[in-house]
Amino acid sequence: MTDVIVVGGGPAGLSAALFTQKNGLETTVFDTDATWMHKAHLFNYLGIGSEDGTAFMKTARRQVDSFGVELRQGEEVTDVSEADDGFVVETEDEEFESDYVVLATGANRDLASSLGVEFDGDVVDVDITMETSIDDAYATGAMGRPEEWQAVISAGDGAAAALNILSKEKGENFHDFDVPADADATFDSMAE
């Protein structure tokens, strides 16, 4: 059993995974690499002057990998359901269990529907933290937004979901705020 399973490896899913794994929650990402980012070129993502979407995704995957996220590249999730103590995520060949699930499958809301979360029209009904009507199940990015499909918005939604999960785990509002010394320590430990 893992702490967090993220279904979808675009900006929302990888952002959620980065925050949770970086802060001590074992995180697995299932990614079929069907992200819209392969059709994008970023000129409007804060901090990035100009970058091809595929190059951006390569960098993002390297970043989450450096923190130890388990990336299950090419494995499609076929179903998500509630279990007594969390969630069961199914692929064609295996079942995986987690305490939390983050759905980050873009405008494909099929898994959210099969999980049984509430919808508001055509989109998943989420609160400001991206939590759905089912406790500990989150829907990010285009799943909960009818037309606001921007990489930077999706990444923020993934971060919001992760911070809510971390706040629940810590029992208080959690803030992931790094200072230069944190970066030095992180890069030193990666080099070892």
C-alpha positions in Angstrom: 0.0 0.0 0.0 1.3 3.4 -0.9 0.2 6.8 0.6 -0.8 8.6 -2.6 -1.6 7.3 -6.0 -1.8 9.9 -8.8 -3.5 8.9 -12.0 -2.2 11.1 -14.8 1.3 12.4 -15.5 0.7 15.9 -16.9 1.4 19.2 -15.0 -1.4 18.6 -12.4 -0.4 15.0 -11.6 3.3 15.6 -11.5 2.9 18.7 -9.3 0.8 16.8 -6.8 3.3 13.9 -6.8 6.3 16.3 -6.3 4.8 18.0 -3.3 3.6 14.7 -1.6 6.8 12.7 -2.2 9.0 15.6 -1.3 7.3 15.9 2.0 7.5 12.3 3.1 4.4 10.6 1.5 5.2 7.6 -0.7 3.7 8.5 -4.0 3.1 6.5 -7.2 2.1 8.1 -10.6 0.4 6.2 -13.4 1.1 7.9 -16.7 0.1 6.9 -20.2 1.9 10.0 -21.6 -1.3 11.2 -23.3 -0.9 14.7 -21.9 -2.0 17.7 -24.1 1.4 19.1 -23.3 2.9 17.3 -26.3 0.8 19.7 -28.4 1.8 22.8 -26.5 4.5 25.4 -26.5 4.8 27.4 -23.3 5.1 31.2 -23.5 2.6 31.8 -20.7 3.9 29.7 -17.8 5.4 31.9 -15.2 9.2 31.4 -15.0 9.5 29.8 -18.4 10.2 32.1 -21.3 9.7 29.7 -24.1 9.7 25.9 -24.0 8.3 23.1 -26.0 5.6 21.1 -24.1 7.4 17.8 -24.6 10.7 19.2 -23.3 8.8 20.7 -20.3 7.3 17.2 -19.5 10.8 15.6 -19.7 12.1 18.1 -17.2 9.0 17.7 -14.9 9.4 13.9 -14.9 13.1 14.1 -14.1 12.3 16.4 -11.2 9.7 14.1 -9.6 12.0 11.1 -10.3 14.8 12.9 -8.4 12.5 13.0 -5.3 11.8 9.2 -5.6 8.3 9.2 -7.0 7.5 5.8 -8.5 6.6 6.5 -12.1 4.7 3.7 -13.7 5.1 5.0 -17.2 2.8 3.5 -19.8 0.5 1.8 -17.3 -3.2 2.7 -17.9 -5.5 2.8 -14.9 -8.8 1.0 -15.8 -10.7 1.6 -12.5 -10.6 3.4 -9.2 -12.8 2.4 -6.3 -13.2 3.0 -2.6 -11.9 0.4 -0.1 -12.3 0.1 3.6 -9.1 2.1 4.3 -8.6 4.1 1.1 -8.7 3.3 -2.6 -8.1 0.5 -5.0 -6.5 1.5 -8.3 -6.7 -1.2 -11.0 -4.6 -1.6 -14.2 -5.1 -4.4 -16.7 -2.7 -6.7 -14.7 -2.6 -5.5 -11.1 -4.4 -3.8 -8.2 -2.8 -1.1 -6.0 -4.0 0.4 -2.8 -3.5 3.9 -1.4 -4.8 6.2 1.3 -5.3 9.1 -1.1 -6.0 9.2 -4.9 -5.4 12.2 -7.1 -7.2 12.1 -10.5 -5.3 14.1 -13.1 -6.6 12.8 -16.4 -7.4 16.1 -18.1 -10.9 16.3 -19.5 -11.3 12.5 -19.4 -13.6 12.2 -16.3 -14.4 8.4 -16.7 -12.5 7.3 -13.6 -14.1 10.1 -11.5 -17.5 8.9 -12.7 -16.7 5.2 -11.9 -15.4 6.2 -8.5 -18.8 7.9 -7.9 -17.8 11.5 -7.1 -20.4 14.2 -7.6 -20.4 16.3 -10.8 -21.5 19.9 -11.4 -22.8 19.6 -14.9 -20.0 18.1 -17.0 -17.2 18.7 -14.6 -16.2 17.1 -11.3 -17.5 19.0 -8.3 -14.4 20.0 -6.3 -13.7 22.4 -3.5 -10.9 24.9 -3.4 -8.4 22.2 -2.4 -9.5 20.0 -5.3 -11.1 17.5 -3.0 -14.2 15.7 -4.4 -17.3 14.7 -2.7 -15.5 11.5 -1.6 -13.0 12.2 1.3 -9.4 11.8 0.2 -10.2 11.7 -3.5 -9.0 14.7 -5.5 -9.7 15.8 -9.1 -7.4 18.4 -10.7 -7.0 20.5 -13.7 -9.5 20.2 -16.6 -11.5 17.6 -14.6 -13.0 20.3 -12.5 -12.7 23.2 -14.9 -14.9 23.4 -18.0 -12.6 25.7 -20.1 -9.6 26.8 -18.0 -7.1 24.3 -19.5 -3.7 25.9 -18.9 -0.6 24.0 -17.7 0.1 26.6 -15.0 -3.5 26.3 -13.6 -3.3 22.5 -13.7 0.0 22.5 -11.9 -1.5 24.8 -9.2 -4.5 22.5 -8.8 -2.1 19.5 -8.3 -0.2 21.5 -5.7 -3.5 22.5 -3.9 -4.5 18.8 -3.7 -1.1 17.8 -2.4 -1.0 20.6 0.3 -4.5 19.5 1.5 -3.3 15.9 1.7 -0.2 17.0 3.6 -2.3 19.2 5.9 -4.5 16.2 6.7 -1.5 14.0 7.4 0.2 16.6 9.6 -3.0 17.6 11.5 -2.4 21.3 10.8 -2.2 23.6 7.8 1.0 22.6 5.9 3.0 25.0 3.8 5.7 23.8 1.4 8.0 26.8 1.5 11.6 26.3 0.7 14.5 28.6 1.4 18.0 28.5 -0.3 19.4 26.3 2.4 16.7 23.7 1.6 17.8 23.6 -2.0 21.5 23.2 -1.1 20.6 20.3 1.3 18.4 18.7 -1.3 21.0 18.8 -4.1 23.7 17.6 -1.7 21.6 14.6 -0.7 20.8 13.8 -4.4 24.5 13.9 -5.2 25.4 11.3 -2.6 
